[in-house]
Amino acid sequence: MSTINESGHAKNLANFQALIISCMGYNGRYNPSNGNLTIKSLQDLYQLGVDALNAAHQAKTVFDNVTNNRKQAFAGLTALTLKITNALMASGTTADVVADAKVITRKILGRRAKAVETKAAAATNGTEPAPPASPAVPTPKSISVSQLSFDNKADHLNKLVILLAEQPEYAPNETELQIPALRTMAGGLKEANQQVVAKFVDWNNARIERDRVMYNTTDGMVQVAKEVKIYVKSLYGNNSPQYQQIIGLQFKAVKI
């Protein structure tokens, strides 16, 4: 849909330029009283349209680039999170700390807990607790929503790093699992996501300006083109070659 829309904007521009050229060829008879329809005004509007469309293209390219950068930044987060969890479990820290870390880990990974487990059971070699030997009162289902958005993932990793930094037992030899590296990772993820948010705003503003220039119902390019056609028809007549020359130029308001 995006490709169709962009080609639609460009088609409107190309047809508007053709409209201007046709009006310039009427040997001076084209002389509207409406200032928005003069050749100079049409040329200025065309240039505004070109600039606005180019700005939207540029903003979209920048947005795509930072989106790709964010994707790459987050690509290894799942594997890293699992390594962190295993390193913590092997560190000899308490069951409570491991349980707290696993809660955060599940949020990073977007996983639901298979059962409501005690903190002690959570620390038993990373396995789920065995079912009770005798019937028990049914446990209410755990209501957990996967938080998979990028900003939540970055925030959860930061929470995990804060938790790890408070545990003296967590002292892995692997550089990538050490607190300084994890802090850098968490900060980088946050920055990558903020860049996407900021560049989306820029792209959205560029699209708004593009649509204002081209599709404003008062003086946008599409509306002005319709008024030019009406003026030429009034000047030469419905069946005139001059009017027939421009009637086929299509102008359509393209949705974002």
Number of C-alpha atoms within 10 A of each C-alpha: 7 9 7 9 14 16 12 17 23 15 16 23 22 15 17 25 16 15 19 20 13 15 23 14 11 12 7 8 12 19 15 14 9 11 11 17 21 18 17 12 14 22 16 13 22 21 14 17 25 19 14 21 23 15 19 23 16 15 21 18 14 18 22 16 14 20 19 13 17 21 15 13 17 18 11 10 19 14 10 14 20 16 14 23 21 15 17 23 23 14 16 12 15 15 17 15 19 25 22 15 20 24 17 21 22 18 20 25 18 17 15 14 16 9 12 14 13 13 17 14 16 21 21 14 10 14 9 16 15 7 8 7 6 5 7 8 5 6 8 8 10 12 8 12 10 13 16 14 11 18 16 15 23 24 17 21 24 21 16 24 22 14 16 22 17 10 14 10 15 21 15 15 9 9 10 15 21 17 17 13 14 22 18 13 20 23 15 16 26 21 16 23 21 16 18 20 15 13 20 19 14 19 21 17 15 21 20 16 19 24 22 17 22 29 22 16 13 10 17 19 27 23 17 22 23 14 16 23 19 15 19 23 18 11 16 15 14 14 9 12 11 19 21 16 12 21 16 9 17 13 21 14 18 16 12 13
